[in-house]
């Protein structure tokens, strides 16, 4: 689900960037159709995650939270002082 959310943001930026470069044909024929699909993918994965979350054992929920914490933590923010300067 997090990957799909990132893809939505990335395709929005890619579309705008390609259009700003004057490549409107690329923006509208290649990037725009892909960009339109991403919110649907995000919604599907979100519904699936919500549905499956109730089936997880407590240790599995803990493990998911821990892996997300490690995977999405800011690079170089390893202690409280570093996290404070990065805004986390």
PDB file as gemmi writes it, atoms N, CA and C in Angstrom:
CRYST1    1.000    1.000    1.000  90.00  90.00  90.00 P 1                      
ATOM      1  N   UNK A   1       0.826  -1.180   0.000  1.00  0.00           N  
ATOM      2  CA  UNK A   1       0.000   0.000   0.000  1.00  0.00           C  
ATOM      3  C   UNK A   1       0.875   1.250   0.000  1.00  0.00           C  
ATOM      4  N   UNK A   2       1.929   1.249   0.769  1.00  0.00           N  
ATOM      5  CA  UNK A   2       2.814   2.415   0.814  1.00  0.00           C  
ATOM      6  C   UNK A   2       3.489   2.637  -0.539  1.00  0.00           C  
ATOM      7  N   UNK A   3       3.837   1.547  -1.209  1.00  0.00           N  
ATOM      8  CA  UNK A   3       4.459   1.670  -2.518  1.00  0.00           C  
ATOM      9  C   UNK A   3       3.501   2.295  -3.517  1.00  0.00           C  
ATOM     10  N   UNK A   4       2.244   1.909  -3.476  1.00  0.00           N  
ATOM     11  CA  UNK A   4       1.250   2.479  -4.386  1.00  0.00           C  
ATOM     12  C   UNK A   4       1.031   3.961  -4.106  1.00  0.00           C  
ATOM     13  N   UNK A   5       1.032   4.340  -2.843  1.00  0.00           N  
ATOM     14  CA  UNK A   5       0.882   5.761  -2.508  1.00  0.00           C  
ATOM     15  C   UNK A   5       2.078   6.545  -3.049  1.00  0.00           C  
ATOM     16  N   UNK A   6       3.250   5.997  -2.912  1.00  0.00           N  
ATOM     17  CA  UNK A   6       4.441   6.646  -3.458  1.00  0.00           C  
ATOM     18  C   UNK A   6       4.358   6.750  -4.975  1.00  0.00           C  
ATOM     19  N   UNK A   7       3.808   5.719  -5.607  1.00  0.00           N  
ATOM     20  CA  UNK A   7       3.666   5.742  -7.065  1.00  0.00           C  
ATOM     21  C   UNK A   7       2.708   6.846  -7.507  1.00  0.00           C  
ATOM     22  N   UNK A   8       1.620   7.032  -6.777  1.00  0.00           N  
ATOM     23  CA  UNK A   8       0.676   8.111  -7.101  1.00  0.00           C  
ATOM     24  C   UNK A   8       1.404   9.452  -7.087  1.00  0.00           C  
ATOM     25  N   UNK A   9       2.152   9.703  -6.040  1.00  0.00           N  
ATOM     26  CA  UNK A   9       2.887  10.966  -5.934  1.00  0.00           C  
ATOM     27  C   UNK A   9       3.942  11.084  -7.028  1.00  0.00           C  
ATOM     28  N   UNK A  10       4.651   9.999  -7.311  1.00  0.00           N  
ATOM     29  CA  UNK A  10       5.712  10.026  -8.321  1.00  0.00           C  
ATOM     30  C   UNK A  10       5.147  10.285  -9.715  1.00  0.00           C  
ATOM     31  N   UNK A  11       4.048   9.641 -10.058  1.00  0.00           N  
ATOM     32  CA  UNK A  11       3.467   9.865 -11.388  1.00  0.00           C  
ATOM     33  C   UNK A  11       2.925  11.274 -11.533  1.00  0.00           C  
ATOM     34  N   UNK A  12       2.400  11.836 -10.458  1.00  0.00           N  
ATOM     35  CA  UNK A  12       1.958  13.236 -10.516  1.00  0.00           C  
ATOM     36  C   UNK A  12       3.141  14.158 -10.814  1.00  0.00           C  
ATOM     37  N   UNK A  13       4.239  13.952 -10.114  1.00  0.00           N  
ATOM     38  CA  UNK A  13       5.433  14.772 -10.351  1.00  0.00           C  
ATOM     39  C   UNK A  13       6.024  14.527 -11.737  1.00  0.00           C  
ATOM     40  N   UNK A  14       6.043  13.279 -12.171  1.00  0.00           N  
ATOM     41  CA  UNK A  14       6.569  12.955 -13.493  1.00  0.00           C  
ATOM     42  C   UNK A  14       5.735  13.619 -14.583  1.00  0.00           C  
ATOM     43  N   UNK A  15       4.429  13.532 -14.452  1.00  0.00           N  
ATOM     44  CA  UNK A  15       3.536  14.155 -15.441  1.00  0.00           C  
ATOM     45  C   UNK A  15       3.792  15.658 -15.518  1.00  0.00           C  
ATOM     46  N   UNK A  16       3.828  16.306 -14.357  1.00  0.00           N  
ATOM     47  CA  UNK A  16       4.054  17.753 -14.344  1.00  0.00           C  
ATOM     48  C   UNK A  16       5.425  18.116 -14.915  1.00  0.00           C  
ATOM     49  N   UNK A  17       6.437  17.342 -14.575  1.00  0.00           N  
ATOM     50  CA  UNK A  17       7.790  17.622 -15.056  1.00  0.00           C  
ATOM     51  C   UNK A  17       7.922  17.445 -16.554  1.00  0.00           C  
ATOM     52  N   UNK A  18       7.353  16.375 -17.079  1.00  0.00           N  
ATOM     53  CA  UNK A  18       7.415  16.126 -18.514  1.00  0.00           C  
ATOM     54  C   UNK A  18       6.643  17.216 -19.264  1.00  0.00           C  
ATOM     55  N   UNK A  19       5.485  17.609 -18.726  1.00  0.00           N  
ATOM     56  CA  UNK A  19       4.692  18.668 -19.356  1.00  0.00           C  
ATOM     57  C   UNK A  19       5.445  19.997 -19.337  1.00  0.00           C  
ATOM     58  N   UNK A  20       6.114  20.300 -18.241  1.00  0.00           N  
ATOM     59  CA  UNK A  20       6.890  21.545 -18.144  1.00  0.00           C  
ATOM     60  C   UNK A  20       8.035  21.578 -19.157  1.00  0.00           C  
ATOM     61  N   UNK A  21       8.555  20.407 -19.512  1.00  0.00           N  
ATOM     62  CA  UNK A  21       9.629  20.337 -20.501  1.00  0.00           C  
ATOM     63  C   UNK A  21       9.093  20.483 -21.924  1.00  0.00           C  
ATOM     64  N   UNK A  22       7.784  20.622 -22.050  1.00  0.00           N  
ATOM     65  CA  UNK A  22       7.195  20.774 -23.367  1.00  0.00           C  
ATOM     66  C   UNK A  22       6.853  19.466 -24.053  1.00  0.00           C  
ATOM     67  N   UNK A  23       6.984  18.367 -23.336  1.00  0.00           N  
ATOM     68  CA  UNK A  23       6.691  17.044 -23.903  1.00  0.00           C  
ATOM     69  C   UNK A  23       5.247  16.661 -23.587  1.00  0.00           C  
ATOM     70  N   UNK A  24       4.318  17.448 -24.101  1.00  0.00           N  
ATOM     71  CA  UNK A  24       2.901  17.213 -23.770  1.00  0.00           C  
ATOM     72  C   UNK A  24       2.400  15.882 -24.322  1.00  0.00           C  
ATOM     73  N   UNK A  25       2.894  15.448 -25.474  1.00  0.00           N  
ATOM     74  CA  UNK A  25       2.461  14.161 -26.030  1.00  0.00           C  
ATOM     75  C   UNK A  25       2.853  13.013 -25.104  1.00  0.00           C  
ATOM     76  N   UNK A  26       4.066  13.053 -24.581  1.00  0.00           N  
ATOM     77  CA  UNK A  26       4.521  12.018 -23.648  1.00  0.00           C  
ATOM     78  C   UNK A  26       3.694  12.082 -22.367  1.00  0.00           C  
ATOM     79  N   UNK A  27       3.482  13.290 -21.868  1.00  0.00           N  
ATOM     80  CA  UNK A  27       2.715  13.460 -20.627  1.00  0.00           C  
ATOM     81  C   UNK A  27       1.312  12.896 -20.762  1.00  0.00           C  
ATOM     82  N   UNK A  28       0.649  13.177 -21.890  1.00  0.00           N  
ATOM     83  CA  UNK A  28      -0.754  12.788 -22.043  1.00  0.00           C  
ATOM     84  C   UNK A  28      -0.961  11.368 -22.545  1.00  0.00           C  
ATOM     85  N   UNK A  29      -0.038  10.837 -23.342  1.00  0.00           N  
ATOM     86  CA  UNK A  29      -0.253   9.498 -23.898  1.00  0.00           C  
ATOM     87  C   UNK A  29       0.420   8.383 -23.114  1.00  0.00           C  
ATOM     88  N   UNK A  30       1.461   8.722 -22.360  1.00  0.00           N  
ATOM     89  CA  UNK A  30       2.181   7.685 -21.611  1.00  0.00           C  
ATOM     90  C   UNK A  30       1.945   7.821 -20.111  1.00  0.00           C  
ATOM     91  N   UNK A  31       2.273   8.974 -19.573  1.00  0.00           N  
ATOM     92  CA  UNK A  31       2.241   9.138 -18.116  1.00  0.00           C  
ATOM     93  C   UNK A  31       0.810   9.269 -17.577  1.00  0.00           C  
ATOM     94  N   UNK A  32      -0.033  10.049 -18.236  1.00  0.00           N  
ATOM     95  CA  UNK A  32      -1.388  10.290 -17.723  1.00  0.00           C  
ATOM     96  C   UNK A  32      -2.213   9.009 -17.563  1.00  0.00           C  
ATOM     97  N   UNK A  33      -2.213   8.084 -18.543  1.00  0.00           N  
ATOM     98  CA  UNK A  33      -2.990   6.859 -18.345  1.00  0.00           C  
ATOM     99  C   UNK A  33      -2.492   6.018 -17.163  1.00  0.00           C  
ATOM    100  N   UNK A  34      -1.189   5.962 -16.997  1.00  0.00           N  
ATOM    101  CA  UNK A  34      -0.638   5.214 -15.851  1.00  0.00           C  
ATOM    102  C   UNK A  34      -1.022   5.918 -14.566  1.00  0.00           C  
ATOM    103  N   UNK A  35      -0.907   7.225 -14.552  1.00  0.00           N  
ATOM    104  CA  UNK A  35      -1.230   8.009 -13.358  1.00  0.00           C  
ATOM    105  C   UNK A  35      -2.683   7.803 -12.943  1.00  0.00           C  
ATOM    106  N   UNK A  36      -3.588   7.687 -13.915  1.00  0.00           N  
ATOM    107  CA  UNK A  36      -5.011   7.489 -13.599  1.00  0.00           C  
ATOM    108  C   UNK A  36      -5.279   6.137 -12.954  1.00  0.00           C  
ATOM    109  N   UNK A  37      -4.446   5.144 -13.217  1.00  0.00           N  
ATOM    110  CA  UNK A  37      -4.650   3.810 -12.654  1.00  0.00           C  
ATOM    111  C   UNK A  37      -4.186   3.690 -11.210  1.00  0.00           C  
ATOM    112  N   UNK A  38      -3.220   4.472 -10.823  1.00  0.00           N  
ATOM    113  CA  UNK A  38      -2.588   4.288  -9.512  1.00  0.00           C  
ATOM    114  C   UNK A  38      -3.534   4.472  -8.323  1.00  0.00           C  
ATOM    115  N   UNK A  39      -4.435   5.454  -8.303  1.00  0.00           N  
ATOM    116  CA  UNK A  39      -5.338   5.549  -7.143  1.00  0.00           C  
ATOM    117  C   UNK A  39      -6.189   4.290  -6.951  1.00  0.00           C  
ATOM    118  N   UNK A  40      -6.572   3.643  -8.040  1.00  0.00           N  
ATOM    119  CA  UNK A  40      -7.321   2.392  -7.930  1.00  0.00           C  
ATOM    120  C   UNK A  40      -6.496   1.284  -7.311  1.00  0.00           C  
ATOM    121  N   UNK A  41      -5.228   1.201  -7.706  1.00  0.00           N  
ATOM    122  CA  UNK A  41      -4.341   0.207  -7.101  1.00  0.00           C  
ATOM    123  C   UNK A  41      -4.186   0.476  -5.609  1.00  0.00           C  
ATOM    124  N   UNK A  42      -3.993   1.747  -5.267  1.00  0.00           N  
ATOM    125  CA  UNK A  42      -3.841   2.121  -3.858  1.00  0.00           C  
ATOM    126  C   UNK A  42      -5.084   1.712  -3.064  1.00  0.00           C  
ATOM    127  N   UNK A  43      -6.265   1.998  -3.601  1.00  0.00           N  
ATOM    128  CA  UNK A  43      -7.508   1.666  -2.899  1.00  0.00           C  
ATOM    129  C   UNK A  43      -7.652   0.156  -2.710  1.00  0.00           C  
ATOM    130  N   UNK A  44      -7.308  -0.610  -3.738  1.00  0.00           N  
ATOM    131  CA  UNK A  44      -7.387  -2.065  -3.634  1.00  0.00           C  
ATOM    132  C   UNK A  44      -6.470  -2.594  -2.536  1.00  0.00           C  
ATOM    133  N   UNK A  45      -5.217  -2.135  -2.536  1.00  0.00           N  
ATOM    134  CA  UNK A  45      -4.288  -2.607  -1.514  1.00  0.00           C  
ATOM    135  C   UNK A  45      -4.693  -2.145  -0.123  1.00  0.00           C  
ATOM    136  N   UNK A  46      -5.250  -0.955  -0.010  1.00  0.00           N  
ATOM    137  CA  UNK A  46      -5.701  -0.459   1.289  1.00  0.00           C  
ATOM    138  C   UNK A  46      -6.851  -1.315   1.814  1.00  0.00           C  
ATOM    139  N   UNK A  47      -7.830  -1.601   0.966  1.00  0.00           N  
ATOM    140  CA  UNK A  47      -8.958  -2.447   1.392  1.00  0.00           C  
ATOM    141  C   UNK A  47      -8.471  -3.837   1.782  1.00  0.00           C  
ATOM    142  N   UNK A  48      -7.551  -4.373   1.019  1.00  0.00           N  
ATOM    143  CA  UNK A  48      -7.007  -5.695   1.334  1.00  0.00           C  
ATOM    144  C   UNK A  48      -6.278  -5.686   2.673  1.00  0.00           C  
ATOM    145  N   UNK A  49      -5.487  -4.649   2.899  1.00  0.00           N  
ATOM    146  CA  UNK A  49      -4.722  -4.557   4.147  1.00  0.00           C  
ATOM    147  C   UNK A  49      -5.659  -4.431   5.345  1.00  0.00           C  
ATOM    148  N   UNK A  50      -6.683  -3.608   5.208  1.00  0.00           N  
ATOM    149  CA  UNK A  50      -7.634  -3.436   6.307  1.00  0.00           C  
ATOM    150  C   UNK A  50      -8.354  -4.751   6.588  1.00  0.00           C  
ATOM    151  N   UNK A  51      -8.749  -5.457   5.526  1.00  0.00           N  
ATOM    152  CA  UNK A  51      -9.434  -6.730   5.704  1.00  0.00           C  
ATOM    153  C   UNK A  51      -8.559  -7.790   6.332  1.00  0.00           C  
ATOM    154  N   UNK A  52      -7.296  -7.810   5.963  1.00  0.00           N  
ATOM    155  CA  UNK A  52      -6.389  -8.829   6.485  1.00  0.00           C  
ATOM    156  C   UNK A  52      -5.840  -8.501   7.870  1.00  0.00           C  
ATOM    157  N   UNK A  53      -5.828  -7.237   8.231  1.00  0.00           N  
ATOM    158  CA  UNK A  53      -5.249  -6.829   9.520  1.00  0.00           C  
ATOM    159  C   UNK A  53      -5.943  -7.518  10.689  1.00  0.00           C  
ATOM    160  N   UNK A  54      -7.243  -7.699  10.576  1.00  0.00           N  
ATOM    161  CA  UNK A  54      -7.994  -8.353  11.656  1.00  0.00           C  
ATOM    162  C   UNK A  54      -7.673  -9.821  11.813  1.00  0.00           C  
ATOM    163  N   UNK A  55      -7.072 -10.417  10.814  1.00  0.00           N  
ATOM    164  CA  UNK A  55      -6.737 -11.838  10.866  1.00  0.00           C  
ATOM    165  C   UNK A  55      -5.343 -12.100  11.432  1.00  0.00           C  
ATOM    166  N   UNK A  56      -4.580 -11.038  11.638  1.00  0.00           N  
ATOM    167  CA  UNK A  56      -3.216 -11.213  12.130  1.00  0.00           C  
ATOM    168  C   UNK A  56      -3.193 -11.466  13.635  1.00  0.00           C  
ATOM    169  N   UNK A  57      -2.275 -12.291  14.045  1.00  0.00           N  
ATOM    170  CA  UNK A  57      -2.038 -12.513  15.467  1.00  0.00           C  
ATOM    171  C   UNK A  57      -1.331 -11.283  16.033  1.00  0.00           C  
ATOM    172  N   UNK A  58      -1.426 -11.069  17.360  1.00  0.00           N  
ATOM    173  CA  UNK A  58      -0.761  -9.904  17.945  1.00  0.00           C  
ATOM    174  C   UNK A  58       0.726  -9.814  17.608  1.00  0.00           C  
ATOM    175  N   UNK A  59       1.439 -10.926  17.595  1.00  0.00           N  
ATOM    176  CA  UNK A  59       2.869 -10.867  17.283  1.00  0.00           C  
ATOM    177  C   UNK A  59       3.097 -10.449  15.828  1.00  0.00           C  
ATOM    178  N   UNK A  60       2.175 -10.828  14.930  1.00  0.00           N  
ATOM    179  CA  UNK A  60       2.303 -10.429  13.527  1.00  0.00           C  
ATOM    180  C   UNK A  60       2.063  -8.929  13.355  1.00  0.00           C  
ATOM    181  N   UNK A  61       1.090  -8.381  14.087  1.00  0.00           N  
ATOM    182  CA  UNK A  61       0.844  -6.937  14.032  1.00  0.00           C  
ATOM    183  C   UNK A  61       2.053  -6.179  14.565  1.00  0.00           C  
ATOM    184  N   UNK A  62       2.647  -6.693  15.648  1.00  0.00           N  
ATOM    185  CA  UNK A  62       3.854  -6.063  16.199  1.00  0.00           C  
ATOM    186  C   UNK A  62       4.972  -6.087  15.164  1.00  0.00           C  
ATOM    187  N   UNK A  63       5.143  -7.235  14.510  1.00  0.00           N  
ATOM    188  CA  UNK A  63       6.211  -7.367  13.521  1.00  0.00           C  
ATOM    189  C   UNK A  63       6.000  -6.403  12.352  1.00  0.00           C  
ATOM    190  N   UNK A  64       4.783  -6.272  11.877  1.00  0.00           N  
ATOM    191  CA  UNK A  64       4.491  -5.339  10.783  1.00  0.00           C  
ATOM    192  C   UNK A  64       4.822  -3.911  11.208  1.00  0.00           C  
ATOM    193  N   UNK A  65       4.386  -3.522  12.416  1.00  0.00           N  
ATOM    194  CA  UNK A  65       4.699  -2.164  12.902  1.00  0.00           C  
ATOM    195  C   UNK A  65       6.199  -1.951  13.002  1.00  0.00           C  
ATOM    196  N   UNK A  66       6.916  -2.938  13.487  1.00  0.00           N  
ATOM    197  CA  UNK A  66       8.366  -2.814  13.644  1.00  0.00           C  
ATOM    198  C   UNK A  66       9.067  -2.721  12.286  1.00  0.00           C  
ATOM    199  N   UNK A  67       8.675  -3.547  11.335  1.00  0.00           N  
ATOM    200  CA  UNK A  67       9.285  -3.508  10.007  1.00  0.00           C  
ATOM    201  C   UNK A  67       9.004  -2.188   9.308  1.00  0.00           C  
ATOM    202  N   UNK A  68       7.797  -1.658   9.467  1.00  0.00           N  
ATOM    203  CA  UNK A  68       7.490  -0.350   8.880  1.00  0.00           C  
ATOM    204  C   UNK A  68       8.341   0.732   9.520  1.00  0.00           C  
ATOM    205  N   UNK A  69       8.511   0.648  10.823  1.00  0.00           N  
ATOM    206  CA  UNK A  69       9.329   1.634  11.529  1.00  0.00           C  
ATOM    207  C   UNK A  69      10.756   1.614  11.004  1.00  0.00           C  
ATOM    208  N   UNK A  70      11.297   0.434  10.804  1.00  0.00           N  
ATOM    209  CA  UNK A  70      12.666   0.316  10.313  1.00  0.00           C  
ATOM    210  C   UNK A  70      12.771   0.681   8.830  1.00  0.00           C  
ATOM    211  N   UNK A  71      11.791   0.304   8.048  1.00  0.00           N  
ATOM    212  CA  UNK A  71      11.833   0.528   6.603  1.00  0.00           C  
ATOM    213  C   UNK A  71      11.624   1.982   6.216  1.00  0.00           C  
ATOM    214  N   UNK A  72      10.773   2.690   6.955  1.00  0.00           N  
ATOM    215  CA  UNK A  72      10.414   4.041   6.567  1.00  0.00           C  
ATOM    216  C   UNK A  72      11.041   5.110   7.455  1.00  0.00           C  
ATOM    217  N   UNK A  73      11.987   4.724   8.288  1.00  0.00           N  
ATOM    218  CA  UNK A  73      12.661   5.694   9.135  1.00  0.00           C  
ATOM    219  C   UNK A  73      13.582   6.566   8.278  1.00  0.00           C  
ATOM    220  N   UNK A  74      13.708   7.833   8.617  1.00  0.00           N  
ATOM    221  CA  UNK A  74      14.610   8.700   7.845  1.00  0.00           C  
ATOM    222  C   UNK A  74      16.058   8.214   7.933  1.00  0.00           C  
ATOM    223  N   UNK A  75      16.750   8.277   6.826  1.00  0.00           N  
ATOM    224  CA  UNK A  75      18.155   7.861   6.776  1.00  0.00           C  
ATOM    225  C   UNK A  75      18.987   8.845   7.590  1.00  0.00           C  
ATOM    226  N   UNK A  76      19.835   8.318   8.455  1.00  0.00           N  
ATOM    227  CA  UNK A  76      20.718   9.152   9.250  1.00  0.00           C  
ATOM    228  C   UNK A  76      20.101   9.679  10.530  1.00  0.00           C  
ATOM    229  N   UNK A  77      18.852   9.301  10.827  1.00  0.00           N  
ATOM    230  CA  UNK A  77      18.208   9.730  12.068  1.00  0.00           C  
ATOM    231  C   UNK A  77      18.146   8.517  12.999  1.00  0.00           C  
ATOM    232  N   UNK A  78      19.251   8.291  13.703  1.00  0.00           N  
ATOM    233  CA  UNK A  78      19.380   7.074  14.488  1.00  0.00           C  
ATOM    234  C   UNK A  78      19.177   7.258  15.986  1.00  0.00           C  
ATOM    235  N   UNK A  79      19.154   8.488  16.458  1.00  0.00           N  
ATOM    236  CA  UNK A  79      18.900   8.715  17.879  1.00  0.00           C  
ATOM    237  C   UNK A  79      17.956   9.906  18.026  1.00  0.00           C  
ATOM    238  N   UNK A  80      17.567  10.213  19.266  1.00  0.00           N  
ATOM    239  CA  UNK A  80      16.574  11.274  19.503  1.00  0.00           C  
ATOM    240  C   UNK A  80      17.016  12.632  18.970  1.00  0.00           C  
ATOM    241  N   UNK A  81      18.296  12.954  19.129  1.00  0.00           N  
ATOM    242  CA  UNK A  81      18.786  14.262  18.663  1.00  0.00           C  
ATOM    243  C   UNK A  81      18.713  14.362  17.144  1.00  0.00           C  
ATOM    244  N   UNK A  82      19.094  13.294  16.456  1.00  0.00           N  
ATOM    245  CA  UNK A  82      19.038  13.308  14.990  1.00  0.00           C  
ATOM    246  C   UNK A  82      17.604  13.311  14.495  1.00  0.00           C  
ATOM    247  N   UNK A  83      16.722  12.578  15.174  1.00  0.00           N  
ATOM    248  CA  UNK A  83      15.310  12.589  14.773  1.00  0.00           C  
ATOM    249  C   UNK A  83      14.696  13.958  14.973  1.00  0.00           C  
ATOM    250  N   UNK A  84      15.085  14.645  16.017  1.00  0.00           N  
ATOM    251  CA  UNK A  84      14.558  15.992  16.275  1.00  0.00           C  
ATOM    252  C   UNK A  84      14.954  16.963  15.171  1.00  0.00           C  
ATOM    253  N   UNK A  85      16.170  16.840  14.666  1.00  0.00           N  
ATOM    254  CA  UNK A  85      16.586  17.762  13.597  1.00  0.00           C  
ATOM    255  C   UNK A  85      15.952  17.414  12.257  1.00  0.00           C  
ATOM    256  N   UNK A  86      15.480  16.158  12.100  1.00  0.00           N  
ATOM    257  CA  UNK A  86      14.845  15.787  10.842  1.00  0.00           C  
ATOM    258  C   UNK A  86      13.338  15.971  10.897  1.00  0.00           C  
ATOM    259  N   UNK A  87      12.818  16.378  12.033  1.00  0.00           N  
ATOM    260  CA  UNK A  87      11.391  16.626  12.168  1.00  0.00           C  
ATOM    261  C   UNK A  87      10.573  15.389  12.440  1.00  0.00           C  
ATOM    262  N   UNK A  88      11.210  14.320  12.893  1.00  0.00           N  
ATOM    263  CA  UNK A  88      10.452  13.093  13.169  1.00  0.00           C  
ATOM    264  C   UNK A  88      10.430  12.775  14.636  1.00  0.00           C  
TER     265      UNK A  88                                                      
END                                                                             
